[in-house]
Amino acid sequence: MSDMPAGLPKHPIGTFAFVGAYVALFVLAWFGIYIYIFLARQPVTP
């Protein structure tokens, strides 16, 4: 097995950035659905 060159980071930064962007888009989409659909329909109260 070959060793990593000294200048490279120890973890895959691009993968973390991709996953972070996906999570951010998911949270924003969920929040938009919550505000514009759920709250617009007046949530059920007991």
ZIBEL-V328380 format. One record per backbone hydrogen bond with DSSP energy under -0.5 kcal/mol. NH is the residue of the N-H (numbers start at 1). CO is the residue of the C=O. E is the energy in kcal/mol with one decimal. If there is no record, write none. Layout:
nh,co,e
NH,CO,E
NH,CO,E
//
This chain:
nh,co,e
8,5,-1.0
13,11,-1.2
16,12,-1.7
17,13,-2.3
18,14,-2.3
19,15,-2.5
20,16,-2.5
21,17,-2.4
22,18,-2.2
23,19,-2.5
24,20,-2.4
25,21,-2.4
26,22,-2.3
27,23,-2.6
28,24,-2.4
29,25,-2.5
30,26,-2.5
31,27,-2.6
32,28,-2.3
33,29,-2.3
34,30,-2.5
35,31,-2.4
36,32,-2.8
37,33,-1.9
38,33,-1.6
39,34,-2.3
41,37,-1.1
41,38,-0.6
42,39,-1.2
//
